[in-house]
């Protein structure tokens, strides 16, 4: 029995296409990760020994397809339209339905493309899609307290600070506290300025 063709989600922003990874993305993805390794390491979990290999990326592609089909995650690559450059990635993960109608975003951008507004564009597109097309009510995000760039992009895209989660994730080999943010579909909260 063959399954009917299903169009994979794709979001268009002003400068980028956000789409699921495909096998042909391995080399540009691996190059973006490799050239930005020192930049990304302080903010991410430890990379597996095979993190940049074709085999590991193949597994990532299959996971992305399954997660999207099951409705548990939307793992997008950020592809600059003008030259098809892989700039980074954003994932709407841990999608919970029922009373929660919630998901969590995580993201990274290669060092050469930081501070150009790409991640702001991507976050706005994913949040809009989550609230309108997916009918989610709440999007959560977490980052290290000292990650000023990540906190800044969250605040510029309408996320509000909610507090601190102790020993939230293992980052660079250590359990680390994270600051928590959220965006609500019908946000009536006032501005929350954090030092």
Secondary structure, DSSP 8 states (H G I E B T S, - for coil): ---------EEE-SSEEEEE--GGGHHHHHHHHHHTHHHHHTTS----TTTTSHHHHHHHHHHHHHHHHHTS-EEEEEEETTTTEEEEEEEEEEEE-TT--EEEEEEEE-GGGTTSSHHHHHHHHHHHHHHHTS---EEEEEE-TT-HHHHHHHHHTT-EEEEEEEEEEEETTEEEEEEEEEEETT---------
